[in-house]
Structures are given as structure tokens and as C-alpha cells.
Amino acid sequence: MPPQVSNLRLLFFSPFPPLSLSPLKPSFSLFPKSKPYSLLTALASSSNHKRRRPIPYQSPNLWPRSKSTLRESRHRDKGMEDKTESVAFNKRRAEGNDQNERPKKNLQRRVRALNPTNTIAYVQFLGTGMDTLDTSPSVLLFFDKQRFIFNAGEGLQRFCTEHKIKLSKIDHIFLSRVCSETAGGIPGLLLTLAGMGEEGMSVNVWGPSDLKYLVDAMKCFIPNAAMVHTRSFGPTLGSVGGPMADETPFTDPIVLVDDEVVKLSAILLRPNFLDQLLNGVPSMQNPAEKVLDDRLDNTLELISPNGRSVPTGKPGDMSVIYVCELPDIKGKFDPAKAMALGLRPGSKYRELQLGNSVKSDYQNIMVHPSDVMGPSVPGPIVLLVDCPTESHLQELLSIQCLSSYYADFSGPPENAKVVTCVIHLSPASLISSSNYQSWMKRFGSAQHIMAGHERKNVEIPILKSSARIAARLNYLCPQFFPAPGFWSIQHSDCLAPESTASSEGSVCESISAENLLKFTLRPYAHLGLDRSVIPSKVASVDVINDLLSESPEVVDAAQCVRQFWRQSTETKEEINFMQDTVMVEEPWFSENTLPSCLENIRRDDLEIVLLGTGSSQPSKYRNVSSIHINLFSNGGLLLDCGEGTLGQLKRRYGVEGADNAVKGLRCIWISHIHADHHTGLARILALRRTLLKGVPHEPLLVVGPRQLKRYLDAYHRLEDLDMQFLDCKHTTEASLNAFGGATESNKDHSSPGNTDRQFAQKVDSTLFAKGSRMESYWKRPGSPVDDGVVFSILKSLQKLLGEAGLKALISVPVMHCPQAFGVVLKASERVNSVGKVIPGWKLVYSGDTRPCPALTEASRGATILIHEATFEDGMVDEAIARNHSTTKEAIEVGNSAGVYRIILTHFSQRYPKIPVFDETHMHKTCIAFDLMSINIADLPVLPKVLPYLKLLFKNEMIVDESDEMLDAVSVAS
């Protein structure tokens, strides 16, 4: 077949290998004559299925193919492509020198024309975290011409893409607290908005003064921080400095937005144990610090009643109550009353309707609006309350500025305000307390909606599209696709009650929030709850019934797949006989002789759980990069940790199982600083800190590129992450050899100081040897590293690897961007029952890279290679420009290194469900899907399952999901 035809080969170009001669064939016929529609027919007929040609998706921007290709070709002659390498790559991008080639954008905050009549207004729950309980839910406040979002946890983009909510219309994001739980989705959201169109988009991000620390951390990896328009309010974070001129606490509401559409205020809620600190610690706020970084065009506006700085407690302690007040609906004008008071029809009628008094035309009196207007209808008022701890509750109960919103308000009647709806983000354990219940009752007839972590929503998957794919895969091959955790909640007794009972038995009527639940504010006639757009509940049995009605041949395919595991129970002689037979039928199996490390392998030795298999940004079907290396009783590791990693862990293992996996983490390894590989890290670390509170434990070791430490150091000021950091450069083979040499010297009674110096010298001589070429293009740090600390952390790494049954963790520089790495994990040797020494398995993960000689060499004899395959074979130019690999290139890396099994991952989101690949290359390879779980004992059958998996997608076109993303973030018309 000509090569150009091979590159354009469609997904289902060929049927299965002949099954009639296979010893793994089940005892019954896979294609009964009574069935007119067979599996073979399905695959053969699908080869003529037409596909849309996708537009390349490039993070963070969605460039059209023509512009991207032309721009890249113009720069080829300027050294973008290194001709000296056996594999072409974008040298300028690998060196980090391509920034000036990207289009300049001037991201401005948008000011929309308001609609004073405001015919539509509602609040809606965007559901983030509701099924996995991993983040705070997001709440949308919708007006005709304005959109506000409260909290933006991880997964917000995926949810909005799923339900076609247009993020580009969001004008403001308000945080009820500044922490990973409420703000984990902001970095990805900002990167997406910045990449839209020629100029990009930007939003205002509001929060208490702790917001400064979050923005400082994001600057480390968001290339154009002009998109971060932050508006920080409340007391500034104080420290040692001069005496304060004014220590007035923030006890009154802080007005943030006040226009003809809405008045939005913030009431600060601080733990009462900070009172002493607040009254005694002076401020050191430097006016120069108010601007985070002029070079990056950040704006940080500190709002205070008196314009002075007041200190607060630890970053992240402060919480916010948001009060949203819509204007009153004016009463109807009565012309008869106006004429009776001596007014002629005309301009004075309009003045009265605008609220102004006028002089009568025929009588010597002043006519006031109340004389001719009917009674006004008070505008709806919505409170959003986040009270995370008992300490915050004590402060909440004592706040005086809320008194006018209570039904028992005893002040002047004109100051009384009636609250329409109270949205509670507080935890259920706190809401059920008698004090909180009593406080809720003070709002009289207000509607209470519980939007915290409610058990009711665990059974309803937020990401329905992804859940349907997972359920289908589980039906076909449950060994590689275990049932997701949320399907396990089947009984109604797990649902949250419609009312919340306190410990004293009193009841406050409330409802539990649900995905997309609305509370209508305007028009007034429809005031109240609107359940019309709530997604219907989905049961796994319904998903399977739909699958079988669409593709009845899947029943036979599932039975055939089960045969692969039934054979494993037979005797060794029978298995060897089958392997010999298979090699006659399928010659490539001669390359796949069972490695010695898999001899008598135990199922509790290793499981690879692919939590995210997409690139650039989350989509409906694929989350961004993350892999859980499950070592069972020995704990586990994470290789990369993109946004939503915690949610994926909970979807795979269930809520409690994921908590155990997080507690059991030995190490987190990050390949490079791009946001789709590390923005889920803070949430994982914060949860681990909480889960292990009060339990003796060591800080979690994070191994990553040096820039990641800047992010973690900045974020650590906001939230305690309970971790220690090790630069990837200290875990390269050369560095580890230097460490081993220094350790041996230490055994010879060398002083610790000499050992540290020897180690530093050896690392420098191996990493930065003159003339040596490092694919990641090292740049020395601006300040020297404490080599003694590095030496100590390496000892800790060696110890924890030993406890996990691992022999080594080795980082490998690769060709993608500055300081990009792959990683090699080697298991320790083991001894079988008869005393035979069996070598340990070897796993290699590429991170993001072009085909890389260093990685190929590191993969020699590997048991498993997990390699990125962002682009299809026909998009080599795009792969070179972005320093990624095509499917064929990734497989060739594994083949040339003699790898036993290859797992392809990190697919462009242009392939929403399954990528394009040429099956002739797939004899030892499998395509990764989100939540796919591969046990090391099942590696022999891994490639055999792929043809059956394709059956699930036989009717799927390659729809460019960037179209959906563009629609989800399109500019408001």
C-alpha cells in the first residue's frame, strides 16, 4: 500500500485477525448463522465511513491548520527544526525561545452594556465536585447581559463543555475561599479564555486578600499573566512592620458591584481564634506590593472602607458570605391619580416613574412618586454562605451586619430586607448542628439550598458522556475497565434528606442542590425553583441496553474477550501450546515472548490506572494527563497530576478508595511545567494533608522540574501542602550515579561536608559537561541549591522506593520544552517459591516529547512503555512544531527499544473518543482510555483486546472537539 494511503488510513480499515484458527476461540461460534448482522460485517462495513477532517488543536490556542502550518514553516529556516538529529524537532520550542513567535495579545477586561430591564435572572448550580465530593460546587448568577460564577473548582471546564455553558460570557469569578478546593479550575479556565480568537478574553477574579498568593503561584506557569485581572478585598495579610494608624476590623459589607442590575457585597468571615492576632499584629503592606508584577500587567486592587491596611490571619483561613441584591420592581404608574393631583400628561409622568418628585401644574403642591405609583415589589436577595469550620460558625453567629436580613429584625422597617434564597456551601456536618440550624431559621421563609458535599449526588455522574463510555467499556472488558465508583451507589437510603435535622430534633426545610438546578429570580411571576433542565438519572443498565440495541454483536465480542482470562486458569502446558499455536497464526507474537519478569507475577504487584489520557485541556471524554501507579499494599505513585486528577481517582476507586490511594502515595513525579500536567497537584497535596492530620507521617515527596518548585513555594504560602521537593535533574541516571558514589565515599568515613561537595561536583560534571547535548536544554538556577538538603532528600527517595518494592526512579531529559522529562521505574528483584531470582519489571513513561534518543535508550528491554501519541500519522508537521509524537512514531520508539508492551496516551482532543491509528503497527500496543486499569498480570492479552474495543466506536466520526470547545467559550453575540 502506498505510504500516503497508509497515513490516511481510517480507524476501521480492517477486520479482526481470523478467529476460526485461534486456540482462544470460545466453544461457541462467534458469528452464528442465525444472526444476519455479524461482528465481522460491522467492522468491514465501517471502513467506508466518512470522517470530517479535524482542525489541529494546539494548547492553549485553537489555531486553524492553515495559520499554524504557515507560521511554523516560515520559521523552519530560522532553526526551529534541528536537522542534525535523526528525528526532527522544534529546537526553539525545546529551548523555550519561541515565546516571541506567538501572536501578541492584549487581554482586556470586558465591559458589557447592561440591560436595566433585566427580564431574565437566575442562579444555577454547575455541579463541580458533586458526584466525587472533591471540590466546592460552582454557582452561576445569570443576567441578560452579565454572568457571575462563584467558585471555580477543578472540572468546571469539563462540566461546562458537557452542558454547552459558554464560559466566554462569564464576566466575574468570585471565590468564597482562596484554596485548591474552590480555585483549582481557574488556571485552566484562564488559559482557555486567553487562547480564544485573535485577542483572547479575560475575566475579573475576586476574592479576599489571600488571592494575592494564588496569583503569585499561577504566574509561574501562565505565560501571559495579563489575563489575571484580580480584585482583592478585605484586610491585607500583615506581618512585622510599623504601627498601624487604624485597626478598624472589616465588620461591614464590602460593596463589590453596584449597578442597575445587581448590588453584590461581600461579608468577611474569619475564624474567631484570629481575633487576638487581628488586634495585635501590625501591617507591613508595601504599596509596591499591591501590583503583583507590572511586567506581567497584573492588577491587584485592595478595597477597604478607610483605604488602610488591616492584618488578617493565615492565608486561606478567611471565608466570604456573598450578598446579591436585585433592584426593586417598581409599582405601576396610575395616570388617574396624577391627573387628580393637577398634572398634565407628558415629561413629568416620566420623572415620577424614574423616582423624582415634580410640581403640580394646576395645584400649588409637590407630587411625589409614592402619590401616583403602586407599591414596589422588593427585589430578590440571594445569600451564598461558605462556613467551613466551627470556628467560622462562631464568627457567623456574631456578625451584626446580617441583622437587617433576618426575619426577626427589630430595627427601622425601611431597613428590613427579605432574603429570597440562601445557598449553603458549608459542610453537612456543620449544617446539621443546632447552632447552624437556629441561624438558618432566622431568615424566615427563605428557600435554603444545600450545595455542599451531598451524598444525594454521588449516584449521578456529572460527566455523563464520559460515564457512558466508561460503562460501555466496562461491559466489553471489565478486566481493563472496572465499574466506576459512582455506579456502586444504588440505594435510595444513600440520598440526602429534603430537610436537615439538628441534634435537638428541630427541622429546617431545605433542598439539596442538583446539577443545573435553577432558582429563578426574574421574571417575578416565575420566582422559585426550576428543575426543568436537571439531567436525568442514568443507570449503567440503561447505558448497556442502549449499547446492545445499537450493536447487538457486542454480546459475542464480550464473550470472546472473557475467553482471554479464562485461558489463564488452564495448565502451563496448555498455555504454552496455545502460545505456540498463536505464533503460527500471528507471527508478531514471536516478538512478544513472555518476559522473565512476568514469571508467576502476582496480581497485587502492579496496576497502571490511566486517570487522564487527553492533551492540552479537559474535554467531555478525556481528562488531562495523570497516571496512578498502584502498588497495592506498597502504596502508589502519581506520574503527572493534571487538573481533575482527584476527581478521576474518586471515579475509579470510589470516594473512600480514592482517599486511601491519596494517603498511600509515596511520591508524585511531574514531567514538565505545562498546566495540563500539574494543576491538580495542589488539590491532591491539600487532601493528603487533611487525611493524615494527627497521624504520624512524612511529607510527600514531589519530583519535578525546577520551575514547579516556584509554583509550590508560592502556593505553600496560601495553603500548607505538607511536601518536600526534589528537582528532576537530581534523579537523572548521571545524578543518581554521583549520589551513589558520594554515598560510598561516606561509608569510607568521609565527613558529611565533603560528601555533599563531592556529590555537587559530580552532578555538575555529568549534567553540564562542556559539549554534552541535553535534549531539555538545561538552564542553571539563579541561586545555588543547598546540596546537603538534596543529598538528604535523595536518601529519603531511596528509602521510600525500597519500601514500595522499587529499585529505582530515573528521570530522562526529553525533547519538548525546557526541563521536560520522561521517567523510568524499576521494580526490585524477587525470589519465587523454589528460590529462583526473578528480575523486576521496568516501566517507562515519556511525558510529552518528540521521539527521543535518550528515552529510547532508557526504554531498552522495558516491560511497559507509556508513550504520548498526540497526533495521527498524517500530522507529522504539527507534531514537529509542537514537539509531540505521532502514533506511528511512538510505536517505533517502543519497537526499536525492544519493549514488551506499548500503551499510547496523551491524545489531541480532536479525537474525542478514539484516535486514528494504523492497525498494522499495533501488534504489541494498546490505546489508553480514561480510567483504564491495566494489571501487570494481564499484559499478555493487552493487544488482543484492542480490535474488540474498536467495535464500540464503529459508528463514530472523528469530530473535532475543538469545535465544541470553541462553542463553549465563544464570544457573546
N, C-alpha and C positions, 0 to 999 in steps of 0.2 A: 504494500500500500504506500503511495507517495507520502512523504513527510507532512505536506501541507494538509492532506486529508486526515492524518493521524492527529494533528494538532486541533483540528476542528471536530474531532470525534465526539459524538453525543453521548449522553450519560448511559443510555441503554442500547448500545450499539450491538451487543452480542448476548446470546442466551447463556444459561449456565453451562458448565462443562457437562459432558454426557453423564447422566446419573445411572444409567442402566448397568454399567460395568463396575460401579463403585461398591466396595465392600461395606461402605457406610450407609448404603441404601436400606431404608426400612423394609420390613417384610411385606408391607402392602405396596401397591403401585401408587406412585406419586401423582400420576395422571390417569385416573380411572376413565375408562371409555365412556361411562355414562355421563361424564361431565363434558359439555361442549366447550367450556372455556378453561383452558389449562394454564398453568404457570408458565410453561414454555411459550404458549401463544401470546400471553400477556407481555412477556419480555421482548419477543420478536416483533410484535406489532408496535411496540412503543418506540422502536428505533426510528420511525418516520415522524415522530412527534416534533413539531417545530418549536423553536425557542426564540425568545427575544434576546437580542444581543445586549449584554449588560454594559452599563457605563461604569468605568473604573471608579472604585470608591477609595479615596485616599484620605487618611486621617491627618489633621482634623477636618480638612476641607473636602467638599464633594466636587472635585474638578470634573468638568466634561472631558472625555477622552481626547478630543482634538486639541484643546488648550494644553492639557497636561503633556501630551506627546510632543507637541511642537515646542513647548517651553523646554522640555528636557533635551530634545535634540539640538536646540540652539546652544545649549551649554555643554554638549558632549565634547566639543573641541577644546573646551576650557579646562579639561582634566577631570570631568565628572566620572568618566569611565576609565578605570585603570587597565591599560592594555597589557601590562606586564604579568597580570595574573592569569592563571588557567581558566578562571571563572570571572567574568566581567562583574563589576560592582560600581556603585556610585561613590567614588572616593571622597568627594566634597561632603557628602552627607555623612559618611563614616567618620570624617574628621570634625563634623559639626560646623563646617564653613558654608553651609548652604542657606543660612538664615537670610542673607541679603538678597537671595534669589526669589524669595517668597514675596508675593504681592503685598504692598504696604496697605494697611487698613487703618482707618480712623474710626474706631468703635465709639459711637456717641450714645449717650443715654437718650432714649426716645421720649418725646413729649407728645402725647396724643391729644387730639381735640376731644373734649369731653362732651357728653350728651346730658344736659341738665335734666331733661325729662326722664331719662333713665327708666325705660319701660321694662327692662329685664334685670333682675339681680337675684343671685342665689349663692349659697355656699355648697360646695360639693367635696366629697371625700375621695382622694386619689389613691387611697389604699396602700401606700407603700408600707411594707412590713406586716400587713395584717395576717397573711397566711403563715409566715415564718417567724413572726414576732422578733425580727432582727433590727428594725428601725422604727422611728416615730412616723406615724401616718402623716401624709401631706393633706392640706385643706386648701381648696381653691375658693377664692372670693371673686365672683364673676359679676361684671357690669357690662353695659353695652359697649363701652369704649375703653375699659380698663380691666386688668386682670391682676390679682394678687395671689401669691402662694405662700402659705405658712408651713415652713419646714420643707426640706428637700433631702430626704434620706436616700441612701443607695437604692437603686432600682426605679427611681422616679422616671428616668428616660424610657426604660423598657415599658413601664406601665402606660405612659403617655403614647408611645408608639403603638402599643397594643390597641388602645382605645381611641386613637386618632385625635388626641388632645394636642392642640397646636401650641407648642412651647414658645414660639416666637411672639405670641401675643401676650406673654407674661411681662408685665412692667416692673413688678416689685417682688422680691422674695424676703419674707420676714422669718427670722429664727426665734423660736421660743426659748431655746438654749443654744449655746455655741459648743457643739461636741460632735463626735462622729455619728451619733445616733440621728441627729437632726440635720446635719450638713454634709453627710458623706456623698450625696449626689451632686453637690454644687460644682466641683471641679469638672466633671464630665459634662455637665449641662453647659457651663460657660465655654468649654472648648467647642462643643457642638454649635452653640449660637455664634461664636466668633468665626466659625468656618462657613457660615451661610452667606451666599451671594458674594458680590464683589467687595462690599464694605463691612460685612459682618454685622452682628447685633449685640446689644448689651442690655443688662438689666441692673436695677438698683438692688443691692443686698443689704438688708437692715438687720441689726442685732445689737445686743448690749455691747459694752466696750470690749468684752473679750474677743469680739470679732477681729480685732487687730491681729491676734495671734494666728487665727485661721488664715487670714490673707497673707501674712508673712510666710506661712508654711506653703501655701499654694504658689507663691512667687517662684519657688524652687523648680517647678516643672511646668507651669503655664507660660508659654513663651512670650505671649503678649498680654501682660497683666493690665493693660488699659481697659480690658473688658470687666475688671473687678471694680465696679463703682460701689464702694461700701459707704453706708451711712450708719455710723455707730452712735449710740445714745447712752445716756446714763453716766455714772461716775467712772472716771478713768482709773486704770489699775495703778495703785500707788506703791511706793517703796520709800526708802530712806531719802530724805531731802529736806528742804527748808520748811518752816512752819506754814500752815495754811492760813489764809486770810478768812476763809469761810468754810465751815464744816457742815453746811446745811445738807441733810440727807435728802435723797430723792423719794419724797413721800407722795408727791402729786403726780397725776398722769402727765406723760410727756407726749405732746401732740406731734405726730409724725407727718400725717397727711390731713389737710383740711381744705376741701374744695366743695363745689356744689353737688358733688356725687356722694362723697363719704368723708366722715371725720374719723381718722384712725389714730388711736392713742395707745401708749404703752405704759403699763404699771410694773415697776420692777419688783421682783420677789426674791429676796435674799434670805439665805438661812439665818435664823436668829442667832446662831452661835458666832456670827461675824460682827455683831453689834459692837463689841469691845474693840475689835480691830478697826471698824469704820470710824469710831470716835477717837481713835488714838494714833493712827498712822498717818503721817503727813504725805503729801503728794510730791512726786518728782517729775510730773508730766512736762516734758520739754516741748515747747511749741514746734520745734523742728521735727519731733517725732509724730506730729499729727498727720503729716504727709508721709505715707509709707515709703514711697520711692518715686521722686519726681521723674527719674529716668524712665520708669515704667508707667508713668501717668496714672498712678493710683490716687484716689481721693478718699480720705477718711474724715468725716465731719462729725465732730463731737457736739452733741446737743445737750444743753443743760439750762435750767431755769435762770441761773445767775451768771452763766458763762464761765464759772470757775470749776476747777478740777476737784473731785472728791474721790478718795481712795475706796476701793472695794476689796473683797477677799480674793481667794484663789480663783484663777481663771476657770471658767466652766461651772462655777457654783451658782451664778446668777441665772434666774429664770424670769420669764416675762409673761404677763397677762395682757393680751391684746383686746382692745375695746373698739368695735366697729359700729359707728352710729350713722345711720342713713338720715337724710333730712326729712322733716315732717311733710306730710302730704296736706297741702293747703285745702281749706274748705271751699265750697262752691260759692262763687260770687252771686249776690242777689240783686239784680237791676232794680227791682221794685223798691227795695229798701233804699237804694241810692237815690232814686227819684224822689222818694218821700222826704229825704234829707236835703233836697234842693240841689241836686247835682244834674247837670246836663250830660247826656251820653258823649263820650269822647276820651281824651287823653287821661282825664282824672280817674276814669274807671280802671285804666291800666295801672296807674300809680297805686291805687288801692290794692289791686291784685298783687302788686310787687311788694306790698307791705308798708307803703308810705301813706301818711296822713295828708289830707287835702282840705282846702277851704271850700265851703258850700257856695254855689253860685247864687242862690236865692235867699239863703239864711245866713245870719251872722254867727256861724258856728264852724268848728273844725270837725271834719268827718274822719274817723279812724277806721282802719281795716276791720277791726272787730265789730264795727257797726253794720257792715254790709257783707261780711264773709261768714260762711258757715263754720262750724268748729273744725279745726285741723285734726288730722289723724296723726298721732305720733309716729315718727319714723322707726322702723325696726332697729333693734340693738342686738348685736351678737358679741358674746364674750368667748374668747379662746383661752383656756386655762391650762397651764402646764405646771403642776405642783409635784415635783419628782420625789421628795423625801418628807419625812415627818418634820424635819427642821424647817423646810419651806412652808409646811402647813401651819406651823405656829405663827409664822410671819403673815400668812394669808388671813388667818382669823383676826389679826390685829390691825389690818390695813383700814384706815379711816376713809380713804378716798373712794372706796367702793360703796360707802353707806348710802349714797343717793340712788344706787341701783337696786337696793333691797326693797322688798315689798313692805317692810315694816319701817320705812324711812320716816323719821319724826321731824324733819326739817321743813322749810318752806315748800308748799305744794308745787310752786313753779320750778323748783329744783329737782323734784322727784322724776325718775326715769324708769320706764318699764322695760325690762330685758325680755327679748323675744326668744332667744336661743342661747344656751351655754354649751360650748363644745369642750369636753374634758379630755385632755391628753395625759392626765395623771394615771399612775398605775392602779390596777384594780384593787390591790391590797390596801392602798391608801384611801381610795374612794369608798370602800366598804366600812371604814372606821366611823364611829358615831360623831366625831367632831366634823368630819368632812360632810357627812350626811346632813347634819344640822345646818352647816353653812349653805349647802345646796338648797335647802328649804327656804332660805331667806329670799330667794328670787321668785317666790310665789308661783305663778302659773307658767313660768318659762319652760320651754322644751329643753330637756337635758339629753345630750347625745354623748355616749361613751366611745371615744375614738382611740383609747389606749389599746394595749395588747389584750384583745378579747379572744377567748377560746372559740367563740362562735365562728370566726372567720378562718380557723385553721383548716377546715374541711373544704374550703372554697379556694382553689388556686387562683392567685391574682393573674398570673401569666397563662391564660387559658390556651393560647396557641402552642406554647412550649409544652404545657402539660398534656395536651392531646398527642403531640409527637412522642413524648415520653411514655404515655400509656400504650401507644401502638407498638413502639419498640419493645416494651416490656412483654407484650403478648407474644411477639415473634421470637424474642430471645431473652427470657428473664434472667439467664445467667450473666449476660453482659449489661442488662438494663433492669436492675431491681426496681420494684414498685416504689415510686416517690413517697416520701414520708407523709404528705398530706392526704393521700388516699386512705391511710390507715385509720383516720378519724371517721367512723361510720355511724356512731350512735348519737341520738339526739340529747342524751344526758351530758354530752360534752359542750352543749351550747350554753352561751351566757344567758342569764335570765333577762327578761324585759324590764325588770325592776331590780334595784340594788338594795339589799337588806343590810342594815348596820348590825353591830354586835348587840345592840339593845332591842332589836326586833323592829325598829321603825323602818318604814319603806319610803323611798323617794322614787317616784316614777321616772323612768328613763328608757332609752332605747340604745341598742348597740349600733355603732356605725357599720356600714357595709360599703363595699366598693361601689363608687359612683352614686351613692345615696345623695340626694339633693335636699336642701331646705330652702324653699322659695321665699324670697323677701319682697320682690316686685314681679308682677302686679300684686297689689294688696289683696285682691279677691282670691288669689291662689296661695296666700300665706300658709306655710306649713310644709310638711314632709312630702317629697315626691320620690316614689320608688320605681317609676316607670323605666328608668334606664339601668337599674341594678342588673348585673349579669346573672343569667340563670345558673342554678347549681348544675355542676357537671359531675356525673358519676363515671368511674372508669368503665363500668359495664356498658354505659351508653356509648362511650368512645369506641369500644371494641365492636359493639353491634354495628355502628356506622362503618367501621373498617371492613367488617365481613360482608356487609351489603355491597360495598364498593368493589371489594376484591375477594371473592369467595375462595380463591386459590390460596390465600394466606393461611388457611387452616392446614392445608397439606404442607406448606412451607414450614410452618411452626413445628409440625410433627417431624419433619426431616431434620430441622435444626436440633431438636431434642435428641435425635439419634447420636449426634456427636458426643454428647455427655453420657448416654447410655453405654457407649462403647468403652468408656473409661473404667467401667466396673468389670470388664472381662479380664481374662488372664493375660499375663505379659506376653505369652507365646502368641495368643490370638491378636494382640495389638501389634506385635512385630510383623505378623503375617499380613495384617491389614496395611501397615505402613509400606511393606514391600510391594503389595498389590497397587497401592496408590501411586507409588513411584513409577510403576509401569504405565499407569494411565496418565499421570500428571508428572512429567519429567522434572518440573521445577522443585518437587519435593526432595529431590536428591540434594538440593542446596540447603534443605531445611532439616537435616538430621538433628534429632533432639540433642541440645547442648548438655554437656555433663552436669552443668549447674542445676538443671531441672530434674535430675535423677531423684526419684522419691520425694519430690518437692511437696511441702505441706501447704494446704490452702490458707493457713493463718500466717504465712510467711510474708506475702506482699500482695497488695491490691492497689491498682492505679485508678483513681477516680478523677475523671476529667470534668471539672466543675465549669469551665468556660472554654469554648473552642472557637470563638469568633475573634475578629481583629477590630481594632480601632475604637468601636463603641458598642454598647449593648444593643441587641436587636430583639425582635419578637422570639426568635428561635435559638439564638446563640448568645450566651453571655461572653464577656471578655476573659482574657487568659487567666487560668488558675488550675493547678493540678494538686490533688491531695494524694500524697504517698502514704498509704495506710499500712503501717507495720503491726497492726493489731495490738497485742499485749505490750509491744515495744514502743508504742506511741505512733507518731507520724510526723511528716514534714509537709510544708506547702512550697511548691515551686511556682512562683509568681502569685500575685494576690490582687487581681483586678477588682473594680467596683462590683459589689454584689456577691463576693465570694462567700460571705457568711450566709446570705440567703440561700445560695446554692448548696452549701453544706447542710442546711436545715431541710431543704427539699430532698436531699439524698438520704440523710440519716434520721430525719425527724428532729423535732426541737430539742429533745433531751439527748439524742445521739450526737447531734452536732455540738452541743455543749461539752460532751465528753471528748469529742475529737479535738476541740479547741484546747481543752485542759491538757490533753495528751500531746500537744505539739512539742517537738524537740527543737525545731528550727524552721525559720521561714527564709527562703532563698529567692531573691529578686534579680531578674536578668538585666534590666536596664530601667531608665528613669521615665520612659513614656507612660502616660497616665493610665492606659489600658492594662498595665501590668502591675500597678502598685497602689491604686487609690482605695482598695478595700483593706489595706494593711492596718490603718488606724482603728477601724471597727473591730477587727479580729483581736488586736492587742488590747484594746479597752475592755472587750468582753472577757478575755482571759484574765485580766487583772481583777475584774469583778468576781468571776467564778472562783478564783483562788484566794480571795480576800480572807485572811485569817488562817490560811493553810500554808505551812512552810513550803517554799518553792524558790527556784532560781529564776531570775529574769530570763525572758525568752530571747534567744539569740537570733538576730536578723542579719543575714549576709546579703549585701547588695553593693551596687556601685556607689562611689563616694558622694555623688550628688544626693543620693537618697538620705544620707546622714543629715544633710542640711534640712531636708523636709522634716525628718523625725525630730531633730533638735528643736526646730521652730514649733512643731506641733506639740512637743512634750511640755512646752510652757503653758499650753492650754489644757492639756489632759495628760495625766500620768499614764504612760504606756508600758511601764514595767518591762523594759527590754534593754539589751545591750547590742551594740552594732559592730559588725566586722566587715571591712572593705573586701569586695570580691578579689581584689588584687593580692590579698594575703592568703587566698585559698587556691591560687593557681598552682600547678604542679611544681614550678620553679620555687615559689614561695614556701610551699609545704616541704620541699626538699631542704631548703635553707633552714626551716624550722626544725626538721629532723636532725640536721647537722648541728644546730645550736643546742638541741636537747642532748645529743650525745656528748657534746663538749661539757654541758652542765653535769653530766654523770661523772666526768673526769675531774670534778671538784673545782670547776671554774666558778668565779664569782658571778652572781646574777647580773651585775652591770656589764661584765664582759660578754655574757651570753646574749643580752639584749643588743649590744653593739654588733656582735658577730651576725646576729640574725638580720639586723637592719642592713648591714653591708652586703650580705648575701642576697637579700631581696632586691636591693638596688642594682646589684651587678647582674642579676638574672632578668629583671624586668626592663631595665633601661640600658642594657648593654649597647654601646655605640654600634650603629649599623644594623642592629636587630630590628625587624619589622613586626610591630604588633598590630593585628587587624583592628583592634579597638582604639588605636591612636591615643595612647596614654597622654595625659596632661598632669604634671605634678601638682599636688595641692599647694595652696597658698601658704600654709603653715605646716611645720613639721609635725609628724604624728608621734604620739607617745609610744615608742616601740615596746616599752615594758608592758603597757596595757595590752597591746596587740598580742604580745607573746603570751600573756595570761589568758586572753580570750581564746587563742588558738588551743591552749591546753584544755580549756572548757569545751571547745568544739570536739577535740579528740575524745574527751571523756563521754560527752553525750552521744556521740556517734557509736562508741563502744557499747553504751547502754542500750542503744537502739538496734544493735546487731549489725551495724555498718562498719566497714573498714575504712572508707574514705569518702569525702565530698570534695570534688576538684572543680574549680571554675575554669572555663576555657574562653579566652577572648575570641569574639566573633565579629563578622563584618555587618554592622547595621548602623550604629551611631556611636559617638564617643562613649567608651566604657560600657560596651554591651558584651554579655557573656552567655555561654551555654554552661551546662553543669553535668558532671559525671558522678553517679552514686554507685559505690561498690559495696556489696554485702560481704560479711565475714564468711570465712570457710566454715563448713560444718562437717560433723562426723556421723555417718549413718550407723545403723544398728550393728553392723559387723566390723566397725572400726575404719571403714574406708573414708578418706578425706575427700569431700566434695567441694569444689570451688564455689564461691558465692556468685550470685547474679550481678550483672552490670547494667545499669540504666543510664541513658544519656538523654538530656533534654536540650534542644537547640536554642531556646529563646527565640528572638527574631534575628534572622541572618540571611545573607546570601549563602549559597553553597561555599563552605569554608574549609580550606585545607586543614586548619588546626582542629576543627571539630571532627572532620573525617578521621584524622589520625587518632583523636581521643575516643572515637567510636569503634575502633578495631576490636572485633570479637564481642561486641556488646550483645547482651540478651535482648534488650529493647532499646530502640531509638524513637523518641518522640520528637518529630521534626515539624517545624512550621511549613505550611504549603499554602501561602496566602492567595496565590494566583493560579489560574489554569494554565495549561501548557502554551496556549496561543498568546499569552500576555507577558512574554519574556522582557520586552522593553519596559513595561510598567514595573516588573519585578526588579530590574536593574536600577531603575530610577529611584525606587523606594527602598532598595536594599532588602528585598524579601526574596523568597524562593517560589518557584512553580512546583506543581505536584510532581512532575517528572524529575525535576532537579533534586527534590527532597528524597525521592526513592533512589535515585542514583547515588546519593551520599551514603545511604544505608547499604546498598548493594556493593559499592566499592570498599566499604569498611567490613564487609562480611557479617553484618548484623543479622540476628536470627529473626526478629520481628520489628516492623516499622509501623508506627502509629502517626498518621498525618493529622495536624491540627492547625489552629490559627487561620481559619478561612476568611477571606474577604466577605463582608456582609452582603455583597452582590449575590452570593449563593445562599439564599435564606434557609434552605433545608439540607441540601446535599450538594457538594461541589462537582464540577466536571472532572472526569479523570479517564484515562485510557486503561482499560482492564488488563491489557497485555502486560502491564508493569506491576500488577497488584498481587503477585503470587505469594509474597510474604508480608503483605501490607494490609492495613485496615484504616478506614475513615473514622475519625473521632466524632462523637456526638456529645452534647451536654449531658452530664450525669452518667455517662457510660462508665462502667466499673469493670476493670479487667483484672481478674485474678491471675497470678503468675502460673498457676497450675493449668490454666485454660489457654495459654499461648499457642499450643499446637493447633488448636482449631480456629484461632482468630481469623486468618484469611478466608477460611471456608465459609464463614458466616456472611461476609460482605455481599456476595451475589443475592442472598436472600433479603438482606436489609434493603437493597436497591428496589426490591419489589414494592416496598411501602411507598416509594416515591415515583412509581412508574407513570403517573399522570401529572407529575409536577413539571412546570416550566421553570426555567431559570429566570425568575422575576427579580429585577434589580431592586433590592430592598432599600437602596438609597432613595428611590422614588418615594417610598413610604416615609422615609425619614425626612426628605425634603418637604413632603406634605405636612408632616407632623410639626415641622419648625418653619413653615412658610410664613412670609410676611403678611400681616393683616391687610386685607384689601381696604 
